[in-house]
Amino acid sequence: MVVDPDSPLGLEIAAFERARQAALVSGDVGALNAVLHDDLLHIHSSGMVHTKSEFIAHVGRMGGFVSIERGALEIRQTGDAVIVTGPTKNTVRRLETGEVATLDGFGTVVAVRDGGAWRVILSQITMNKPRSA
């Protein structure tokens, strides 16, 4: 079921998504632990897969994300889970070089209620392909 973004659930999930973004930008381990489920799978745009502890360590090595910008989001609810999809622009520091890079893609976040709070159990970004003329 698609969730109305102005409904109580839509507003709650939008606030949760902002908290997730803030945790990733700050690189705050406590904030990341609060928004990420213990069974998290994070799939990077490169295809690399991280568990919760691996992802938190990765974000720490990067010094947090530089910024995250989301476009219009679609929220779908199924049982005690929500699927949040939409455009995303993640600006990050490359671990190998320290260079700042912008990843323009489509992001998917699946969150479940866990202990009365929403927690991300799956996140993935798929890069946008340049369009041919």
RAQUI-V445974 format. One record per pair of residues at least 24 apart in sequence whose ideal C-beta (glycine too) atoms are under 8 Angstrom apart, sorted by sequence separation. I is the first residue (numbers start at 1). J is the second residue. D is the distance in Angstrom with one decimal. If there is no record, write none. Layout:
BEGIN
I|J|D + I|J|D
END
This chain:
BEGIN
32|56|5.1 + 67|91|4.5 + 84|108|7.3 + 85|109|7.8 + 103|127|6.4 + 104|128|5.2 + 65|90|6.0 + 66|91|4.0 + 83|108|6.8 + 84|109|4.4 + 65|91|6.7 + 66|92|6.2 + 83|109|7.5 + 84|110|7.7 + 29|56|6.1 + 32|59|6.6 + 65|92|5.5 + 66|93|6.5 + 83|110|5.3 + 84|111|7.0 + 82|110|7.3 + 81|110|6.1 + 82|111|5.3 + 62|92|6.0 + 63|93|6.0 + 81|111|6.8 + 29|60|7.0 + 62|93|5.1 + 81|112|4.8 + 27|59|5.3 + 80|112|5.7 + 81|113|7.9 + 27|60|5.7 + 62|95|6.3 + 80|113|4.6 + 61|95|5.9 + 66|100|5.9 + 24|59|6.2 + 27|62|7.3 + 90|125|6.5 + 27|63|6.1 + 28|64|7.9 + 82|118|7.4 + 27|64|3.0 + 58|95|7.9 + 70|107|7.0 + 88|125|6.0 + 26|64|5.5 + 27|65|7.8 + 25|64|5.3 + 24|64|6.6 + 25|65|4.9 + 81|121|7.7 + 24|65|4.7 + 25|66|7.4 + 25|67|6.4 + 25|68|6.3 + 21|65|8.0 + 24|68|6.1 + 21|68|4.4 + 21|70|7.3 + 17|70|6.8 + 17|73|6.8 + 45|103|5.5 + 14|73|7.2 + 45|105|6.0 + 14|75|8.0 + 13|75|5.2 + 10|75|5.9 + 9|75|7.6 + 17|84|6.0 + 5|73|7.3 + 9|77|6.7 + 13|82|5.5 + 5|75|6.8 + 13|84|6.3 + 2|74|6.5 + 3|75|4.1 + 2|75|7.2 + 3|76|6.7 + 9|82|7.7 + 2|76|5.6 + 3|77|5.3 + 37|111|7.8 + 1|76|6.5 + 37|112|6.4 + 1|77|5.3 + 1|78|7.3 + 37|114|5.9 + 3|82|7.1 + 40|119|7.9 + 43|122|7.7 + 40|120|6.1 + 41|121|7.4 + 42|122|7.8 + 43|123|7.2 + 45|125|4.8 + 40|121|5.9 + 41|122|5.3 + 42|123|5.0 + 43|124|4.0 + 44|125|7.1 + 45|126|6.8 + 37|119|3.9 + 39|121|5.8 + 40|122|7.2 + 41|123|7.9 + 42|124|7.4 + 43|125|7.7 + 45|127|4.8 + 34|117|7.2 + 35|118|7.6 + 36|119|6.2 + 37|120|6.0 + 40|123|7.4 + 35|119|6.3 + 36|120|5.3 + 37|121|4.2 + 34|119|7.9 + 35|120|6.0 + 20|109|7.1 + 17|109|7.0 + 16|111|6.6 + 13|111|7.4 + 20|120|6.3 + 16|118|4.6 + 13|118|7.1 + 12|118|7.7
END
